[in-house]
Amino acid sequence: MDSGNTEYHVQREIIDEQRLKERSQRMDPSQINLPISHRLKKSLSCSTPRLKRSIVGFLPVLSWLPRYSIWDYGMPDLISGISVGIMHLPQGMAYALLASLPPVFGLYTSLYPPLIYFIFGTSRHISIGTFTILSIMIGSVTERLAPDSDFLIYNSTNVTEEVDIISRDFYRVQVAAAATVLGGLIQVVLGLVQFGFVGTYLSEPLVRGYTTAASAHAVVAQLKYVFGVSPKRFSGPLSIVYTLADLCMLLPETHLPTLLASVVSIVGLITAKELNTALRKKLLVPIPVELCTIVVATVISFYTRLNETYKISVVGDIPSGLQLPSIPIANVFSEVVLDAFAMAIVGYAISISLGKTFALKHGYKVDSNQELVALGLSNTVGGFFQCFSVCSSMSRSLIQESTGGKTQIAGVVSGVIVLVTILKLGSLFQELPKAVLAAIVLVNLKGMFKQYYDIVTLWRSSKIDMLIWLVTYVSTVLFNLDMGLGASMGFALLTVIFRTQRPSYSLLGHLPGTELYLDMETHEEVREVPGITIFRSSATMYFANAELYLEALKKKSGLDIGKMLIYKRRQEAKQRRRERRAERRARREAKRQKRAFREASQRSRKAVFSLEEEVGQMKETNGDIHREVELGWRERENSTVFVIPEAARTSDGHHTWMYLKGTDPDTATLGSVSDLHDGDTTTLDSSSEDTLSRDLERVSLGSLGKWTWDIHSIILDFSTANFIDTVAIKILMNIFHDFSEIGVDIYLAGCQGKSVTVNSFRMSHLVSDWKISGLCFVFTQALVVEQLERGGFFSDVITEGRVFATVHDAVLYCLKHRGTEILHSYENALDTSGTRL
C-alpha cells in the first residue's frame, strides 16, 4: 500500500453474510433449503438397504450373531457367563429384600431381562439385572402403596394383630410389576422418539450424589435385618429421619443372634473380598464370595436350626418353577407414574454411562436411543413375569468384562445358571438367614461409601459441581428418591442458567502476524486495533443475560451509551430553548431596525432613488427575497447564527448583512459579515445553505465537550453463540441504533450454525506484508443469521453487510471504511516494535 495514498485498498476478500449466501448458492441446490414435503417424502421413502438397516438397527443381535465365532469367543463368554450367573444368585435374593419383595422374585428379575437385552441391546459387556438403587426405589413404592398396616389380621385368639404376609407380598409384587412395566414403556417411547440424550441432563456429580444418597437409604432399609427389629414404616419427606429415630428407640430390643450373624457375615465378606482383590492377578476367575457365603450360611442354618432355635429370620419358602406371565394391575399406574419416570431415567443414565465406558475401552459404539429401547423392553417384558425394575450393575459388569466376556452370550449363560437355580436349587436356600443377605447388600455398598470423598475432590476442582453433589445428596436423603431426583435436576439446570447468565466478558486484541484475536487481559502479546473495540461474551446471549450483555459492553468499551444519550437529549432540548429565545430577541431587534430604517428613509427622501425604487430593484434582482426586503428585515436561523440585512446596498451593488452570533442570547452581539469565521458565512444563493443548517442543527457529544473517544467501530464476536432469541434480538437492535447516534458503527462476527464451505481462494493482505494463499475456509453462521432474519433484525439501516464470517473480516472492513488514518499510526507503532500485523 502506498504510504502517501490515504485510500485503504483491500485485496483480501472480505466475507460478510451477503457474500456467504452468494457462495452457498453455488452449491447443489438440491442440498440447500429443501421443501418440507421433499424432506418428508425422502424420510418416508423405503428401499431394500434402508429396510435392512432399520431391522438391524432395531435388532442389533442380527448384526453380530451370524458372524459369531465359537472358537474365538465361545470359551471366554462361557467362563464370564458362569461367573456373572453365580453373582446373580445372591444379589438377586438380597436386592429383592431391598425392594420389599420375596427373594425368589429377585431370581426372576435376574433371568428374563438379560435374555431380552441380548436381542435388543448394543453393549457387549454390561450385565442387566437387579441393582441397588432401583431396588430401593421399588421398595419405596411397594411399602408406600402396600404397608403392613393394610394387611393386619387377628390371630386365632382374636386378641393380637398379625400381618397377612402372603396377601401383602402378593399385592407388593403386583405394584412392583406395574411400576416396572410403566417405567419400561416410558423408556421405549423415549427411545423411539430419539430422546436418548435425556441422560445427558444427569451430570456425573448429580448421579454420584444421587447414588450415594440412595446407598444411605439402602443402609437404613437393611438395619432392621441386621439388628433383628421391626421399626415402623414411614413414607414421604424426612422418612429416613423418622425411621432412624424409631430404630434408635428399638435398639434395646436388638435380637443378639441376628446381630451376631450379621457381624460375622460382614466381616467374612469384607475379608474375602480384600483377598480376592489382592489375588486377582493370580486367579483365573474371581472367587464367588457372595455365593460361598450364602451356601455356608444356608448349611449352618439348616443343621443348627437357627430359625427354630434362635428365632433368626430366614428366607422361607422358595417355590420351584417359573411363574406364568400376567398383566399388572392398571389401577395403580396413576399412583406410580412419577416413580416409574424417575426409575426410567435413573436406570437409563446408569446403564448408558457404563455401556459407553466399556465401548470406549474396547472400540465399538453404543447407540443411546437403542439402549433406551432395549432397557425399556427388558423392563416391560420382565414386568409381565413379575420382575422389578432393572439396569446394569457395575460389579457384575466388571466381572463380565474382566473374565474375558466378548458378547452378550455371557448374559445368556448367566440366565441359564439362574434358570437352573430356580427350577432345581431354589428350595435349598429356604433356610438362608435374611441377615446374611442384608450383609451382602451392605458390603456391596462399599464402593458407594467411597463416593463421599467426591466432596473433597470437587472442592478442589469445581465449587459448583460440589454444590450440585451436596444439594443432590441432601435433597435425596431428606425428600426420598423420586422428589430428590427432581429437585437435584432442577438445581443442576439452575446452575447452568446461572453460569450462562453471569458469563465472562472480554475485549479482544490482534495477535500480530496471524488472524487470531485473543483476550487482551490474559495475552500480553496481543495489540488493540486502533479505533476498533472487539467485544466477546463466553456464553450465548439470550433473555436471561441480554441486559447484562449490554451493561458489560458499556463498561468494557468505556461508552455509557445510556447516560450519553440522556445528556445529548438534554443538550438538544436546551439548544432548542436557546434558539427560541434568540429568535424572539432577533425579532425584537428586527423591529427596532425596521423603525430605524423608516426614520432613515424619511430623512433621505431627496436621495437618487426612493425606498420604493430600491424595493423594485431588489425584486428584479432576486424575487425570492422580495417579502423580506418589503418587511425591512431578513431573519435567518443557523442554529446559533441569525442574519439580518442592513438598510441599503453598498456601493458595489451588494447588501450588507447583519448577524447575531452566540449560543447564549444574553451575550449575543451584532456584527458584520466580515467578522464571521470559516464555516459560519453563507449567501442567500449559496448551495451550502441547507448543509450548514443541518450541520448546525446536529448536536454531537464531542462538540458539547462532555465526552471524547477514539472508537469508531465495535465488533461483537458471536462465535460462542449457538442461538439467539427475540429478547436478545431487540437488545441488539437497540445497541445498533443507540451507538449509531454517537457515530459508532456496530458489526457482528462469527455467528455459528450450519456449515458452509467456501472454496479455496488466494488472497494477499492489505496491510504491510500480510500474505495468505491457497487456504480453505469453513464458515459457520447460517443458523444464527436465520434466527436474526426471522426476528426482523435486518432492515435498511441494519443490513446483512453488518454480519461477517470472522472477526478478522470485520476488522478489515472497519479499517477499510473508517480507519485509514488510524491505520498509518498503527503500522508505524508496529514497525517501531519490530512486529507486523
Helices and strands as residue ranges (DSSP letters): H 17-25, G 29-31, H 36-44, H 48-58, H 61-64, G 65-67, I 70-74, H 75-98, H 104-109, H 112-120, E 128-129, H 132-145, G 148-151, E 152-154, E 161-163, H 165-192, G 196-201, H 204-227, H 239-250, G 251-253, H 256-278, H 289-304, H 306-310, G 330-332, H 333-362, H 368-384, E 391-392, H 394-402, H 409-420, I 421-425, G 426-429, H 434-444, H 446-449, G 450-453, H 454-461, H 463-501, E 505-510, E 517-519, E 532-537, H 546-557, H 561-603, H 611-621, G 623-625, H 626-631, E 636-638, E 641-649, E 655-661, G 665-667, E 669-672, G 673-675, H 689-697, H 701-704, E 713-717, H 726-740, E 745-749, E 755-764, E 771-780, H 782-790, G 800-802, E 803-804, H 807-817, H 820-833
